Structures are given as structure tokens and as C-alpha cells.
Amino acid sequence: MLKPYSLLAATLLSAATQAQTPTAETTAVQQTIRTFFDGMRKGDSTLVRSTLAPGAVFHVIAARPGQPTRLLAESPAAFLKAVGTPHKEVWDERITFEKVLIDANLASVWTPYEFYLGSTFSHCGYNSFQLVKLAEGWRIAHIIDTRRKDKCK
């Protein structure tokens, strides 16, 4: 028979192990976002499009010194066209997954990033993704990000 403190220790250890191990859903959400950026790096708008939910929305928070902060809508169609149009430098957005929250068919993901044109640093900030689980799997419904040249992370 387990003593009460042994049971408590086993429960805490089990909870800690579960917290450190990504679930299959977390892994699937992260893979959708990785595929989005893989497509961007490859200049493959079809691959990027495959990660988007119908009616996906893109926003950027525009903050410039001495000016009021603005919320700007970006066109997913224009973004897909730009990705698929040949360009000299690879668009390389390097992210880390800081936080992934999932409830049923909704996921919210927070990723700090640094964006490079080829090997040249361009800007950095944070992405916030909202994903929805559809019949096809996890798809990006909304992306909003910040952009700056310094004070990354």
C-alpha cells in the first residue's frame, strides 16, 4: 500500500511528466505552423495555402517611434502571391514555440521570431497564431504579429 506522501509524489511526478511531453494535438498544431514557414522559405505558395483555414485573417501591429500604434490588415491573397513570386533571397522566419494552448478545436500559439532575407537580419517580433481544427486538420485562422529592428526577445 502506498503511503500518502508516496501517492502525492507519484501524482506530482506524473503531472510534471505530462506537462513536459507535448501531446499529439500540440505536435500537430506546431507542424501546421512549421509547414507554413517551410512553404515561405521554399517560395511555395501552395504549401503555405494548405495551412490556412478558409477566410484566414492576417494583421500586423504597426508601431513607429513618435506615431500612434496602428492595427493593419494584411491580405492573405497578396501574401500568397508574394511568397509564390520568385525573389532573390530566401524568406527565412526563424521561430520558437513559447506557448501552445489548446481547447477542443481551438489553439492559440505564441512564437518569438527573427526574420532574415537570405542570411541578412531584417526584423523580429512575436507572432500570435489562432488555429482551428477542421476535418483536414489544424489550420491557421488568424495571424497577428509585431515587428521591430531591435530588442529582439
C-alpha positions in Angstrom: 0.0 0.0 0.0 1.3 3.5 -0.9 1.8 5.9 1.9 0.0 9.3 1.4 3.3 11.1 0.7 4.3 8.4 -1.9 0.9 8.8 -3.6 1.4 12.6 -3.7 4.9 12.3 -5.1 3.7 9.9 -7.8 0.9 12.2 -8.7 3.2 15.2 -8.9 5.8 13.3 -11.0 3.1 12.1 -13.4 1.8 15.7 -13.8 5.3 17.0 -14.4 6.0 14.3 -17.0 2.7 15.1 -18.8 3.5 18.8 -18.8 6.9 18.3 -20.4 5.6 15.9 -23.1 3.8 17.5 -26.0 0.5 15.9 -26.8 -0.3 14.7 -30.3 -2.5 17.8 -30.7 0.3 20.1 -29.7 2.6 18.5 -32.1 0.1 18.7 -34.9 -0.5 22.4 -34.2 3.2 23.1 -34.3 3.6 21.1 -37.5 1.0 23.3 -39.3 2.9 26.4 -38.3 6.3 24.8 -39.4 4.7 23.9 -42.7 3.6 27.5 -43.2 7.2 28.7 -42.7 8.7 25.9 -44.7 6.5 26.9 -47.6 7.5 30.5 -47.2 11.2 29.5 -47.2 10.7 27.4 -50.3 8.6 30.1 -52.1 5.8 27.6 -52.3 2.5 29.4 -52.0 0.6 26.2 -52.5 2.2 24.7 -49.4 1.6 27.9 -47.4 -2.1 27.9 -48.6 -2.5 24.3 -47.4 -2.0 25.6 -43.8 -4.7 28.3 -43.9 -8.4 28.0 -42.9 -10.9 29.4 -45.3 -11.3 33.1 -44.5 -8.0 33.4 -42.7 -7.1 36.9 -41.4 -3.7 38.5 -41.2 -2.8 41.6 -39.1 0.3 43.4 -38.2 0.7 45.8 -35.3 2.5 48.9 -36.7 4.4 50.8 -34.0 6.8 53.5 -35.1 8.5 55.9 -32.7 6.6 59.2 -32.3 3.5 57.7 -34.0 0.4 56.1 -32.6 0.2 52.3 -32.7 -2.0 51.1 -35.6 -3.6 47.7 -36.4 -3.2 47.0 -40.1 -4.9 44.2 -42.0 -2.8 42.3 -44.5 -4.2 40.4 -47.4 -3.6 36.6 -47.3 -4.1 36.5 -51.1 -1.4 39.2 -51.6 0.9 37.4 -49.1 0.5 34.1 -51.0 1.2 35.9 -54.3 4.3 37.4 -52.9 5.5 34.1 -51.5 5.0 32.4 -54.8 6.6 35.2 -56.9 10.3 34.4 -57.4 12.6 36.6 -55.2 16.4 36.8 -54.9 16.6 36.0 -51.2 15.0 33.2 -49.2 12.4 34.5 -46.7 13.5 32.8 -43.5 11.4 33.3 -40.5 13.0 31.6 -37.5 10.6 30.9 -34.7 10.5 29.1 -31.4 7.3 27.8 -29.7 7.0 29.7 -26.5 3.4 28.8 -25.7 0.8 26.5 -27.2 -2.7 26.5 -25.7 -5.4 24.1 -26.9 -9.1 23.7 -26.0 -11.1 21.3 -28.1 -10.8 22.6 -31.7 -9.1 26.0 -30.9 -5.4 26.5 -30.5 -3.5 29.7 -29.6 0.2 29.8 -30.3 2.8 32.4 -29.2 6.1 32.4 -31.1 9.0 34.9 -30.9 10.7 35.2 -34.3 13.6 36.7 -36.2 13.1 37.3 -40.0 16.0 37.0 -42.4 16.3 37.9 -46.1 18.8 35.2 -47.0 21.4 35.5 -44.3 20.7 39.2 -43.6 18.6 40.0 -40.5 15.6 42.1 -41.4 13.3 42.3 -38.3 12.0 40.5 -35.3 9.0 40.3 -33.0 6.3 38.0 -31.9 3.6 36.0 -33.8 0.3 35.1 -32.3 -1.5 32.3 -34.2 -5.1 31.2 -33.8 -5.7 27.8 -35.3 -8.9 25.8 -35.7 -9.2 22.0 -36.1 -11.2 21.3 -39.3 -11.9 18.0 -41.0 -8.5 18.4 -42.8 -6.6 19.0 -39.5 -5.3 22.1 -37.8 -5.5 25.3 -40.0 -4.4 28.8 -39.3 -7.4 31.1 -38.9 -5.6 34.3 -37.7 -2.0 35.6 -37.6 -1.1 38.8 -35.9 2.5 40.0 -35.3 4.7 42.7 -34.0 7.8 43.9 -36.0 10.9 45.8 -34.9 14.6 46.0 -35.8 16.0 45.8 -32.3 15.3 44.5 -28.8 14.5 41.0 -30.0 13.4 38.6 -27.4 
